[in-house]
Amino acid sequence: MHEYEIFIEEINPCGGEKHSKKTLIEAEAASPEAYVKENGRYPVLETTRNENGDIVIVTGDNKGSFVRYTFTE
């Protein structure tokens, strides 16, 4: 298990990123993908790394709502 700091942004089509709900948590998981699969409510759309090397996973419902998870070890 790895310990991660996870920044979660819940974005809906009405408010966009400007009005997203932002949450910062700490959690243990085997991997970021495992955490999202177990705790996320939408399927994974994209997995990338940001300029800091953090893993960014985007999930969504294909109707405009999505959740972006940024994992920092």
PDB file with one MODEL, atoms N, CA, C and O in Angstrom:
MODEL        1
ATOM      1  N   MET A   1       0.837  -1.192   0.000  1.00  0.00           N
ATOM      2  CA  MET A   1       0.000   0.000   0.000  1.00  0.00           C
ATOM      3  C   MET A   1       0.878   1.250   0.000  1.00  0.00           C
ATOM      4  O   MET A   1       1.933   1.299   0.633  1.00  0.00           O
ATOM      5  N   HIS A   2       0.407   2.246  -0.726  1.00  0.00           N
ATOM      6  CA  HIS A   2       1.081   3.533  -0.778  1.00  0.00           C
ATOM      7  C   HIS A   2       0.178   4.580  -0.144  1.00  0.00           C
ATOM      8  O   HIS A   2      -1.047   4.474  -0.201  1.00  0.00           O
ATOM      9  N   GLU A   3       0.780   5.573   0.450  1.00  0.00           N
ATOM     10  CA  GLU A   3       0.001   6.673   1.019  1.00  0.00           C
ATOM     11  C   GLU A   3       0.020   7.846   0.043  1.00  0.00           C
ATOM     12  O   GLU A   3       1.082   8.249  -0.430  1.00  0.00           O
ATOM     13  N   TYR A   4      -1.158   8.390  -0.255  1.00  0.00           N
ATOM     14  CA  TYR A   4      -1.295   9.475  -1.210  1.00  0.00           C
ATOM     15  C   TYR A   4      -2.030  10.657  -0.597  1.00  0.00           C
ATOM     16  O   TYR A   4      -2.900  10.496   0.258  1.00  0.00           O
ATOM     17  N   GLU A   5      -1.662  11.838  -1.052  1.00  0.00           N
ATOM     18  CA  GLU A   5      -2.462  13.035  -0.819  1.00  0.00           C
ATOM     19  C   GLU A   5      -3.260  13.182  -2.121  1.00  0.00           C
ATOM     20  O   GLU A   5      -2.682  13.228  -3.207  1.00  0.00           O
ATOM     21  N   ILE A   6      -4.581  13.255  -2.003  1.00  0.00           N
ATOM     22  CA  ILE A   6      -5.435  13.261  -3.190  1.00  0.00           C
ATOM     23  C   ILE A   6      -6.246  14.550  -3.226  1.00  0.00           C
ATOM     24  O   ILE A   6      -6.990  14.860  -2.295  1.00  0.00           O
ATOM     25  N   PHE A   7      -6.090  15.293  -4.315  1.00  0.00           N
ATOM     26  CA  PHE A   7      -6.857  16.518  -4.555  1.00  0.00           C
ATOM     27  C   PHE A   7      -7.970  16.137  -5.518  1.00  0.00           C
ATOM     28  O   PHE A   7      -7.708  15.732  -6.650  1.00  0.00           O
ATOM     29  N   ILE A   8      -9.230  16.268  -5.060  1.00  0.00           N
ATOM     30  CA  ILE A   8     -10.388  15.849  -5.843  1.00  0.00           C
ATOM     31  C   ILE A   8     -11.180  17.079  -6.256  1.00  0.00           C
ATOM     32  O   ILE A   8     -11.563  17.894  -5.416  1.00  0.00           O
ATOM     33  N   GLU A   9     -11.424  17.207  -7.564  1.00  0.00           N
ATOM     34  CA  GLU A   9     -12.219  18.308  -8.106  1.00  0.00           C
ATOM     35  C   GLU A   9     -13.449  17.734  -8.797  1.00  0.00           C
ATOM     36  O   GLU A   9     -13.330  17.013  -9.788  1.00  0.00           O
ATOM     37  N   GLU A  10     -14.631  18.054  -8.273  1.00  0.00           N
ATOM     38  CA  GLU A  10     -15.885  17.608  -8.870  1.00  0.00           C
ATOM     39  C   GLU A  10     -16.441  18.746  -9.715  1.00  0.00           C
ATOM     40  O   GLU A  10     -16.775  19.811  -9.196  1.00  0.00           O
ATOM     41  N   ILE A  11     -16.538  18.511 -11.016  1.00  0.00           N
ATOM     42  CA  ILE A  11     -16.911  19.561 -11.959  1.00  0.00           C
ATOM     43  C   ILE A  11     -18.199  19.165 -12.669  1.00  0.00           C
ATOM     44  O   ILE A  11     -18.310  18.062 -13.202  1.00  0.00           O
ATOM     45  N   ASN A  12     -19.184  20.087 -12.670  1.00  0.00           N
ATOM     46  CA  ASN A  12     -20.442  19.804 -13.363  1.00  0.00           C
ATOM     47  C   ASN A  12     -20.614  20.780 -14.530  1.00  0.00           C
ATOM     48  O   ASN A  12     -19.956  21.819 -14.564  1.00  0.00           O
ATOM     49  N   PRO A  13     -21.484  20.459 -15.479  1.00  0.00           N
ATOM     50  CA  PRO A  13     -21.604  21.298 -16.667  1.00  0.00           C
ATOM     51  C   PRO A  13     -22.145  22.698 -16.389  1.00  0.00           C
ATOM     52  O   PRO A  13     -21.895  23.607 -17.180  1.00  0.00           O
ATOM     53  N   CYS A  14     -22.868  22.900 -15.307  1.00  0.00           N
ATOM     54  CA  CYS A  14     -23.438  24.220 -15.014  1.00  0.00           C
ATOM     55  C   CYS A  14     -22.387  25.195 -14.501  1.00  0.00           C
ATOM     56  O   CYS A  14     -22.343  26.344 -14.942  1.00  0.00           O
ATOM     57  N   GLY A  15     -21.534  24.749 -13.570  1.00  0.00           N
ATOM     58  CA  GLY A  15     -20.577  25.653 -12.948  1.00  0.00           C
ATOM     59  C   GLY A  15     -19.195  25.630 -13.564  1.00  0.00           C
ATOM     60  O   GLY A  15     -18.442  26.595 -13.432  1.00  0.00           O
ATOM     61  N   GLY A  16     -18.849  24.535 -14.240  1.00  0.00           N
ATOM     62  CA  GLY A  16     -17.521  24.414 -14.822  1.00  0.00           C
ATOM     63  C   GLY A  16     -16.440  24.369 -13.754  1.00  0.00           C
ATOM     64  O   GLY A  16     -16.728  24.245 -12.564  1.00  0.00           O
ATOM     65  N   GLU A  17     -15.189  24.473 -14.196  1.00  0.00           N
ATOM     66  CA  GLU A  17     -14.057  24.395 -13.271  1.00  0.00           C
ATOM     67  C   GLU A  17     -14.049  25.522 -12.252  1.00  0.00           C
ATOM     68  O   GLU A  17     -13.614  25.333 -11.117  1.00  0.00           O
ATOM     69  N   LYS A  18     -14.527  26.690 -12.652  1.00  0.00           N
ATOM     70  CA  LYS A  18     -14.520  27.861 -11.766  1.00  0.00           C
ATOM     71  C   LYS A  18     -15.298  27.614 -10.479  1.00  0.00           C
ATOM     72  O   LYS A  18     -14.936  28.134  -9.424  1.00  0.00           O
ATOM     73  N   HIS A  19     -16.369  26.820 -10.562  1.00  0.00           N
ATOM     74  CA  HIS A  19     -17.227  26.554  -9.396  1.00  0.00           C
ATOM     75  C   HIS A  19     -17.173  25.088  -8.958  1.00  0.00           C
ATOM     76  O   HIS A  19     -18.135  24.568  -8.393  1.00  0.00           O
ATOM     77  N   SER A  20     -16.053  24.431  -9.220  1.00  0.00           N
ATOM     78  CA  SER A  20     -15.943  23.022  -8.856  1.00  0.00           C
ATOM     79  C   SER A  20     -15.832  22.862  -7.339  1.00  0.00           C
ATOM     80  O   SER A  20     -15.359  23.750  -6.630  1.00  0.00           O
ATOM     81  N   LYS A  21     -16.286  21.696  -6.869  1.00  0.00           N
ATOM     82  CA  LYS A  21     -16.155  21.350  -5.448  1.00  0.00           C
ATOM     83  C   LYS A  21     -14.774  20.721  -5.286  1.00  0.00           C
ATOM     84  O   LYS A  21     -14.459  19.732  -5.947  1.00  0.00           O
ATOM     85  N   LYS A  22     -13.949  21.293  -4.404  1.00  0.00           N
ATOM     86  CA  LYS A  22     -12.575  20.830  -4.228  1.00  0.00           C
ATOM     87  C   LYS A  22     -12.386  20.238  -2.840  1.00  0.00           C
ATOM     88  O   LYS A  22     -12.810  20.812  -1.836  1.00  0.00           O
ATOM     89  N   THR A  23     -11.736  19.069  -2.806  1.00  0.00           N
ATOM     90  CA  THR A  23     -11.505  18.368  -1.554  1.00  0.00           C
ATOM     91  C   THR A  23     -10.072  17.844  -1.539  1.00  0.00           C
ATOM     92  O   THR A  23      -9.579  17.363  -2.559  1.00  0.00           O
ATOM     93  N   LEU A  24      -9.401  17.934  -0.390  1.00  0.00           N
ATOM     94  CA  LEU A  24      -8.058  17.393  -0.228  1.00  0.00           C
ATOM     95  C   LEU A  24      -8.108  16.341   0.870  1.00  0.00           C
ATOM     96  O   LEU A  24      -8.512  16.629   1.997  1.00  0.00           O
ATOM     97  N   ILE A  25      -7.692  15.107   0.535  1.00  0.00           N
ATOM     98  CA  ILE A  25      -7.717  14.016   1.517  1.00  0.00           C
ATOM     99  C   ILE A  25      -6.392  13.262   1.479  1.00  0.00           C
ATOM    100  O   ILE A  25      -5.597  13.433   0.555  1.00  0.00           O
ATOM    101  N   GLU A  26      -6.165  12.436   2.482  1.00  0.00           N
ATOM    102  CA  GLU A  26      -5.051  11.499   2.497  1.00  0.00           C
ATOM    103  C   GLU A  26      -5.641  10.110   2.561  1.00  0.00           C
ATOM    104  O   GLU A  26      -6.587   9.858   3.306  1.00  0.00           O
ATOM    105  N   ALA A  27      -5.070   9.195   1.763  1.00  0.00           N
ATOM    106  CA  ALA A  27      -5.598   7.836   1.725  1.00  0.00           C
ATOM    107  C   ALA A  27      -4.493   6.859   1.365  1.00  0.00           C
ATOM    108  O   ALA A  27      -3.493   7.230   0.749  1.00  0.00           O
ATOM    109  N   GLU A  28      -4.686   5.600   1.759  1.00  0.00           N
ATOM    110  CA  GLU A  28      -3.784   4.528   1.375  1.00  0.00           C
ATOM    111  C   GLU A  28      -4.465   3.700   0.301  1.00  0.00           C
ATOM    112  O   GLU A  28      -5.658   3.411   0.388  1.00  0.00           O
ATOM    113  N   ALA A  29      -3.695   3.320  -0.720  1.00  0.00           N
ATOM    114  CA  ALA A  29      -4.230   2.497  -1.800  1.00  0.00           C
ATOM    115  C   ALA A  29      -3.084   1.750  -2.459  1.00  0.00           C
ATOM    116  O   ALA A  29      -1.926   2.159  -2.370  1.00  0.00           O
ATOM    117  N   ALA A  30      -3.418   0.652  -3.121  1.00  0.00           N
ATOM    118  CA  ALA A  30      -2.413  -0.112  -3.856  1.00  0.00           C
ATOM    119  C   ALA A  30      -1.870   0.717  -5.009  1.00  0.00           C
ATOM    120  O   ALA A  30      -0.683   0.650  -5.327  1.00  0.00           O
ATOM    121  N   SER A  31      -2.753   1.507  -5.641  1.00  0.00           N
ATOM    122  CA  SER A  31      -2.365   2.392  -6.741  1.00  0.00           C
ATOM    123  C   SER A  31      -3.455   3.447  -6.912  1.00  0.00           C
ATOM    124  O   SER A  31      -4.566   3.269  -6.411  1.00  0.00           O
ATOM    125  N   PRO A  32      -3.154   4.550  -7.617  1.00  0.00           N
ATOM    126  CA  PRO A  32      -4.203   5.542  -7.878  1.00  0.00           C
ATOM    127  C   PRO A  32      -5.386   4.940  -8.637  1.00  0.00           C
ATOM    128  O   PRO A  32      -6.540   5.250  -8.339  1.00  0.00           O
ATOM    129  N   GLU A  33      -5.099   4.078  -9.618  1.00  0.00           N
ATOM    130  CA  GLU A  33      -6.164   3.448 -10.395  1.00  0.00           C
ATOM    131  C   GLU A  33      -7.066   2.589  -9.515  1.00  0.00           C
ATOM    132  O   GLU A  33      -8.286   2.586  -9.679  1.00  0.00           O
ATOM    133  N   ALA A  34      -6.458   1.859  -8.579  1.00  0.00           N
ATOM    134  CA  ALA A  34      -7.226   1.019  -7.661  1.00  0.00           C
ATOM    135  C   ALA A  34      -8.118   1.879  -6.770  1.00  0.00           C
ATOM    136  O   ALA A  34      -9.267   1.523  -6.511  1.00  0.00           O
ATOM    137  N   TYR A  35      -7.590   3.013  -6.300  1.00  0.00           N
ATOM    138  CA  TYR A  35      -8.382   3.902  -5.455  1.00  0.00           C
ATOM    139  C   TYR A  35      -9.604   4.426  -6.209  1.00  0.00           C
ATOM    140  O   TYR A  35     -10.716   4.406  -5.682  1.00  0.00           O
ATOM    141  N   VAL A  36      -9.399   4.890  -7.435  1.00  0.00           N
ATOM    142  CA  VAL A  36     -10.511   5.451  -8.214  1.00  0.00           C
ATOM    143  C   VAL A  36     -11.530   4.365  -8.548  1.00  0.00           C
ATOM    144  O   VAL A  36     -12.737   4.605  -8.494  1.00  0.00           O
ATOM    145  N   LYS A  37     -11.053   3.188  -8.889  1.00  0.00           N
ATOM    146  CA  LYS A  37     -11.967   2.087  -9.223  1.00  0.00           C
ATOM    147  C   LYS A  37     -12.840   1.730  -8.027  1.00  0.00           C
ATOM    148  O   LYS A  37     -14.024   1.430  -8.185  1.00  0.00           O
ATOM    149  N   GLU A  38     -12.254   1.764  -6.825  1.00  0.00           N
ATOM    150  CA  GLU A  38     -12.981   1.401  -5.611  1.00  0.00           C
ATOM    151  C   GLU A  38     -13.883   2.527  -5.103  1.00  0.00           C
ATOM    152  O   GLU A  38     -14.973   2.256  -4.599  1.00  0.00           O
ATOM    153  N   ASN A  39     -13.448   3.789  -5.226  1.00  0.00           N
ATOM    154  CA  ASN A  39     -14.159   4.905  -4.600  1.00  0.00           C
ATOM    155  C   ASN A  39     -14.847   5.866  -5.568  1.00  0.00           C
ATOM    156  O   ASN A  39     -15.675   6.674  -5.148  1.00  0.00           O
ATOM    157  N   GLY A  40     -14.519   5.789  -6.842  1.00  0.00           N
ATOM    158  CA  GLY A  40     -15.098   6.715  -7.811  1.00  0.00           C
ATOM    159  C   GLY A  40     -16.505   6.305  -8.235  1.00  0.00           C
ATOM    160  O   GLY A  40     -16.889   5.141  -8.116  1.00  0.00           O
ATOM    161  N   ARG A  41     -17.268   7.285  -8.734  1.00  0.00           N
ATOM    162  CA  ARG A  41     -18.625   6.970  -9.174  1.00  0.00           C
ATOM    163  C   ARG A  41     -18.769   6.943 -10.687  1.00  0.00           C
ATOM    164  O   ARG A  41     -19.807   6.531 -11.206  1.00  0.00           O
ATOM    165  N   TYR A  42     -17.725   7.383 -11.405  1.00  0.00           N
ATOM    166  CA  TYR A  42     -17.744   7.393 -12.866  1.00  0.00           C
ATOM    167  C   TYR A  42     -16.601   6.540 -13.405  1.00  0.00           C
ATOM    168  O   TYR A  42     -15.618   6.308 -12.702  1.00  0.00           O
ATOM    169  N   PRO A  43     -16.721   6.068 -14.658  1.00  0.00           N
ATOM    170  CA  PRO A  43     -15.612   5.326 -15.259  1.00  0.00           C
ATOM    171  C   PRO A  43     -14.436   6.248 -15.603  1.00  0.00           C
ATOM    172  O   PRO A  43     -14.622   7.445 -15.824  1.00  0.00           O
ATOM    173  N   VAL A  44     -13.236   5.687 -15.646  1.00  0.00           N
ATOM    174  CA  VAL A  44     -12.034   6.444 -15.962  1.00  0.00           C
ATOM    175  C   VAL A  44     -12.044   6.846 -17.438  1.00  0.00           C
ATOM    176  O   VAL A  44     -12.276   6.012 -18.314  1.00  0.00           O
ATOM    177  N   LEU A  45     -11.790   8.126 -17.705  1.00  0.00           N
ATOM    178  CA  LEU A  45     -11.715   8.638 -19.071  1.00  0.00           C
ATOM    179  C   LEU A  45     -10.271   8.840 -19.513  1.00  0.00           C
ATOM    180  O   LEU A  45      -9.943   8.653 -20.685  1.00  0.00           O
ATOM    181  N   GLU A  46      -9.393   9.230 -18.551  1.00  0.00           N
ATOM    182  CA  GLU A  46      -8.022   9.573 -18.924  1.00  0.00           C
ATOM    183  C   GLU A  46      -7.105   9.472 -17.707  1.00  0.00           C
ATOM    184  O   GLU A  46      -7.501   9.811 -16.592  1.00  0.00           O
ATOM    185  N   THR A  47      -5.887   9.008 -17.927  1.00  0.00           N
ATOM    186  CA  THR A  47      -4.859   8.973 -16.890  1.00  0.00           C
ATOM    187  C   THR A  47      -3.608   9.625 -17.465  1.00  0.00           C
ATOM    188  O   THR A  47      -3.116   9.211 -18.515  1.00  0.00           O
ATOM    189  N   THR A  48      -3.084  10.661 -16.769  1.00  0.00           N
ATOM    190  CA  THR A  48      -1.890  11.375 -17.237  1.00  0.00           C
ATOM    191  C   THR A  48      -1.017  11.726 -16.034  1.00  0.00           C
ATOM    192  O   THR A  48      -1.349  11.403 -14.893  1.00  0.00           O
ATOM    193  N   ARG A  49       0.099  12.389 -16.309  1.00  0.00           N
ATOM    194  CA  ARG A  49       0.953  12.958 -15.265  1.00  0.00           C
ATOM    195  C   ARG A  49       1.038  14.453 -15.515  1.00  0.00           C
ATOM    196  O   ARG A  49       1.123  14.893 -16.661  1.00  0.00           O
ATOM    197  N   ASN A  50       1.016  15.239 -14.435  1.00  0.00           N
ATOM    198  CA  ASN A  50       1.162  16.693 -14.586  1.00  0.00           C
ATOM    199  C   ASN A  50       2.645  17.062 -14.572  1.00  0.00           C
ATOM    200  O   ASN A  50       3.509  16.188 -14.491  1.00  0.00           O
ATOM    201  N   GLU A  51       2.930  18.354 -14.650  1.00  0.00           N
ATOM    202  CA  GLU A  51       4.323  18.822 -14.720  1.00  0.00           C
ATOM    203  C   GLU A  51       5.131  18.503 -13.470  1.00  0.00           C
ATOM    204  O   GLU A  51       6.361  18.493 -13.524  1.00  0.00           O
ATOM    205  N   ASN A  52       4.465  18.240 -12.339  1.00  0.00           N
ATOM    206  CA  ASN A  52       5.150  17.882 -11.092  1.00  0.00           C
ATOM    207  C   ASN A  52       5.378  16.378 -10.961  1.00  0.00           C
ATOM    208  O   ASN A  52       6.008  15.926 -10.004  1.00  0.00           O
ATOM    209  N   GLY A  53       4.866  15.602 -11.920  1.00  0.00           N
ATOM    210  CA  GLY A  53       4.997  14.150 -11.863  1.00  0.00           C
ATOM    211  C   GLY A  53       3.875  13.457 -11.112  1.00  0.00           C
ATOM    212  O   GLY A  53       3.915  12.243 -10.915  1.00  0.00           O
ATOM    213  N   ASP A  54       2.863  14.229 -10.686  1.00  0.00           N
ATOM    214  CA  ASP A  54       1.716  13.646  -9.993  1.00  0.00           C
ATOM    215  C   ASP A  54       0.824  12.925 -11.001  1.00  0.00           C
ATOM    216  O   ASP A  54       0.752  13.317 -12.165  1.00  0.00           O
ATOM    217  N   ILE A  55       0.153  11.881 -10.552  1.00  0.00           N
ATOM    218  CA  ILE A  55      -0.764  11.146 -11.413  1.00  0.00           C
ATOM    219  C   ILE A  55      -2.129  11.831 -11.373  1.00  0.00           C
ATOM    220  O   ILE A  55      -2.667  12.097 -10.299  1.00  0.00           O
ATOM    221  N   VAL A  56      -2.681  12.114 -12.548  1.00  0.00           N
ATOM    222  CA  VAL A  56      -3.986  12.769 -12.670  1.00  0.00           C
ATOM    223  C   VAL A  56      -4.926  11.815 -13.394  1.00  0.00           C
ATOM    224  O   VAL A  56      -4.655  11.397 -14.520  1.00  0.00           O
ATOM    225  N   ILE A  57      -6.036  11.472 -12.738  1.00  0.00           N
ATOM    226  CA  ILE A  57      -7.032  10.592 -13.326  1.00  0.00           C
ATOM    227  C   ILE A  57      -8.336  11.372 -13.454  1.00  0.00           C
ATOM    228  O   ILE A  57      -8.809  11.968 -12.486  1.00  0.00           O
ATOM    229  N   VAL A  58      -8.911  11.365 -14.653  1.00  0.00           N
ATOM    230  CA  VAL A  58     -10.175  12.049 -14.915  1.00  0.00           C
ATOM    231  C   VAL A  58     -11.241  10.995 -15.161  1.00  0.00           C
ATOM    232  O   VAL A  58     -11.067  10.093 -15.981  1.00  0.00           O
ATOM    233  N   THR A  59     -12.360  11.124 -14.432  1.00  0.00           N
ATOM    234  CA  THR A  59     -13.500  10.240 -14.627  1.00  0.00           C
ATOM    235  C   THR A  59     -14.696  11.100 -15.035  1.00  0.00           C
ATOM    236  O   THR A  59     -14.714  12.301 -14.767  1.00  0.00           O
ATOM    237  N   GLY A  60     -15.690  10.495 -15.678  1.00  0.00           N
ATOM    238  CA  GLY A  60     -16.842  11.283 -16.070  1.00  0.00           C
ATOM    239  C   GLY A  60     -18.004  10.438 -16.527  1.00  0.00           C
ATOM    240  O   GLY A  60     -17.893   9.224 -16.700  1.00  0.00           O
ATOM    241  N   ASP A  61     -19.144  11.123 -16.721  1.00  0.00           N
ATOM    242  CA  ASP A  61     -20.367  10.434 -17.128  1.00  0.00           C
ATOM    243  C   ASP A  61     -20.694  10.636 -18.612  1.00  0.00           C
ATOM    244  O   ASP A  61     -21.752  10.207 -19.074  1.00  0.00           O
ATOM    245  N   ASN A  62     -19.803  11.278 -19.356  1.00  0.00           N
ATOM    246  CA  ASN A  62     -20.000  11.582 -20.782  1.00  0.00           C
ATOM    247  C   ASN A  62     -21.203  12.487 -21.033  1.00  0.00           C
ATOM    248  O   ASN A  62     -21.717  12.538 -22.150  1.00  0.00           O
ATOM    249  N   LYS A  63     -21.656  13.201 -20.001  1.00  0.00           N
ATOM    250  CA  LYS A  63     -22.765  14.155 -20.131  1.00  0.00           C
ATOM    251  C   LYS A  63     -22.354  15.530 -19.604  1.00  0.00           C
ATOM    252  O   LYS A  63     -23.193  16.421 -19.471  1.00  0.00           O
ATOM    253  N   GLY A  64     -21.075  15.699 -19.305  1.00  0.00           N
ATOM    254  CA  GLY A  64     -20.595  16.992 -18.835  1.00  0.00           C
ATOM    255  C   GLY A  64     -20.109  17.019 -17.405  1.00  0.00           C
ATOM    256  O   GLY A  64     -19.397  17.947 -17.021  1.00  0.00           O
ATOM    257  N   SER A  65     -20.466  16.035 -16.603  1.00  0.00           N
ATOM    258  CA  SER A  65     -19.985  15.972 -15.219  1.00  0.00           C
ATOM    259  C   SER A  65     -18.738  15.108 -15.184  1.00  0.00           C
ATOM    260  O   SER A  65     -18.704  14.031 -15.780  1.00  0.00           O
ATOM    261  N   PHE A  66     -17.706  15.584 -14.481  1.00  0.00           N
ATOM    262  CA  PHE A  66     -16.526  14.758 -14.310  1.00  0.00           C
ATOM    263  C   PHE A  66     -15.822  15.078 -13.011  1.00  0.00           C
ATOM    264  O   PHE A  66     -16.054  16.117 -12.393  1.00  0.00           O
ATOM    265  N   VAL A  67     -14.951  14.158 -12.608  1.00  0.00           N
ATOM    266  CA  VAL A  67     -14.181  14.277 -11.384  1.00  0.00           C
ATOM    267  C   VAL A  67     -12.719  14.090 -11.738  1.00  0.00           C
ATOM    268  O   VAL A  67     -12.359  13.115 -12.398  1.00  0.00           O
ATOM    269  N   ARG A  68     -11.861  15.029 -11.299  1.00  0.00           N
ATOM    270  CA  ARG A  68     -10.417  14.937 -11.549  1.00  0.00           C
ATOM    271  C   ARG A  68      -9.732  14.653 -10.220  1.00  0.00           C
ATOM    272  O   ARG A  68      -9.892  15.397  -9.252  1.00  0.00           O
ATOM    273  N   TYR A  69      -8.968  13.567 -10.188  1.00  0.00           N
ATOM    274  CA  TYR A  69      -8.197  13.165  -9.006  1.00  0.00           C
ATOM    275  C   TYR A  69      -6.728  13.412  -9.289  1.00  0.00           C
ATOM    276  O   TYR A  69      -6.210  12.945 -10.303  1.00  0.00           O
ATOM    277  N   THR A  70      -6.040  14.143  -8.407  1.00  0.00           N
ATOM    278  CA  THR A  70      -4.602  14.358  -8.528  1.00  0.00           C
ATOM    279  C   THR A  70      -3.927  13.694  -7.339  1.00  0.00           C
ATOM    280  O   THR A  70      -4.157  14.082  -6.194  1.00  0.00           O
ATOM    281  N   PHE A  71      -3.087  12.682  -7.610  1.00  0.00           N
ATOM    282  CA  PHE A  71      -2.434  11.898  -6.575  1.00  0.00           C
ATOM    283  C   PHE A  71      -0.986  12.325  -6.407  1.00  0.00           C
ATOM    284  O   PHE A  71      -0.220  12.342  -7.371  1.00  0.00           O
ATOM    285  N   THR A  72      -0.608  12.674  -5.169  1.00  0.00           N
ATOM    286  CA  THR A  72       0.760  13.025  -4.823  1.00  0.00           C
ATOM    287  C   THR A  72       1.224  12.045  -3.742  1.00  0.00           C
ATOM    288  O   THR A  72       0.529  11.847  -2.746  1.00  0.00           O
ATOM    289  N   GLU A  73       2.400  11.430  -3.936  1.00  0.00           N
ATOM    290  CA  GLU A  73       2.921  10.498  -2.918  1.00  0.00           C
ATOM    291  C   GLU A  73       3.657  11.251  -1.850  1.00  0.00           C
ATOM    292  O   GLU A  73       4.167  10.645  -0.908  1.00  0.00           O
TER     293      GLU A  73
ENDMDL
END
